[in-house]
Amino acid sequence: MGKSLGFIEISGVTAAIDALDIMCKTADVELVTWERKLGGRLVTLIVRGDVSAVTEAVEAAAAGAIKKPVAKAVIANPHAETERLVALSASRLTKKNVKDVPMKHDT
């Protein structure tokens, strides 16, 4: 995957999932992380890929999602501090997912 990041901030989890589906089907991008704020009323999706793929994915989602995004951005070759912030967000997501997965003996 490339070194570009794409951001879509959209209102609602359902709209965010729709936007992510559009992005992943449109271009060769992968979800890095997502953040829910205000009880899920605002959701930020972050995808990674080559700059052309990320741009295409973000624009397609902005045009075709069930809700109009609040904000969108593409960062080509992000600064190390930007990458660090995104990695921090992704690590929080991983920690949440790990504690929610039942252990073998719990099933």
C-alpha positions in Angstrom: 0.0 0.0 0.0 1.1 3.5 -0.7 2.0 6.4 1.6 -1.1 8.5 1.3 -4.0 8.9 3.7 -7.6 9.7 3.0 -10.0 11.0 5.5 -13.8 11.2 5.4 -15.8 12.6 8.3 -19.5 11.8 8.0 -22.6 11.9 10.2 -23.6 8.5 11.5 -22.2 5.0 11.6 -24.4 3.7 8.8 -23.3 6.5 6.5 -19.7 5.8 7.4 -20.0 2.1 6.6 -21.6 3.0 3.3 -18.8 5.5 2.6 -16.1 2.9 3.5 -17.8 0.3 1.2 -17.7 2.8 -1.7 -14.1 3.7 -1.0 -12.9 0.1 -0.9 -14.9 -0.9 -4.0 -13.7 2.1 -6.0 -10.0 1.9 -5.5 -7.2 -0.1 -4.0 -7.3 1.3 -0.5 -7.5 -0.2 3.0 -9.1 1.0 6.2 -6.4 2.1 8.7 -8.8 3.1 11.5 -12.0 4.9 12.3 -13.1 7.2 15.2 -16.6 7.8 16.5 -17.3 11.1 18.2 -20.4 12.5 19.8 -21.8 9.0 20.5 -21.3 7.9 16.9 -23.0 11.0 15.4 -19.7 11.9 13.7 -17.5 9.2 12.3 -14.0 9.7 10.7 -12.7 7.0 8.4 -9.0 6.9 7.5 -7.8 4.9 4.5 -4.4 4.3 3.1 -3.1 3.7 -0.5 -1.4 5.3 -3.4 -2.3 9.0 -3.8 -4.3 8.4 -6.9 -6.3 5.5 -5.4 -6.9 7.4 -2.1 -8.1 10.5 -4.1 -10.4 8.4 -6.2 -11.8 6.6 -3.2 -12.4 9.8 -1.2 -14.0 11.6 -4.1 -16.3 8.6 -4.9 -17.4 8.3 -1.3 -18.0 12.1 -1.0 -20.2 12.0 -4.2 -22.0 8.7 -3.6 -22.4 8.1 0.1 -25.9 8.2 1.6 -25.0 11.4 3.5 -22.8 14.3 2.4 -19.5 14.2 4.3 -18.8 16.9 6.9 -15.2 17.0 5.8 -12.8 15.2 3.5 -9.1 15.3 2.9 -6.2 13.5 1.1 -2.7 13.8 2.5 0.0 12.6 0.1 3.2 11.6 1.8 2.1 12.5 5.3 4.5 13.9 7.9 5.8 11.5 10.5 3.8 13.2 13.2 0.6 12.7 11.2 1.5 9.1 10.7 2.1 8.8 14.5 -1.4 10.3 15.3 -3.1 7.9 12.9 -1.1 4.9 14.3 -2.2 6.0 17.8 -5.9 5.9 16.7 -5.4 2.5 15.0 -3.8 1.1 18.2 -6.8 2.2 20.3 -9.0 0.4 17.8 -6.9 -2.8 18.1 -7.0 -2.7 21.9 -10.8 -2.3 21.9 -11.2 -5.2 19.5 -8.9 -7.5 21.4 -10.8 -7.1 24.7 -14.1 -7.7 22.9 -13.0 -11.0 21.3 -13.9 -14.0 23.6 -11.1 -16.3 24.6 -11.3 -19.9 23.5 -12.3 -21.1 27.0 -15.1 -18.5 27.1 -17.0 -19.8 24.1 
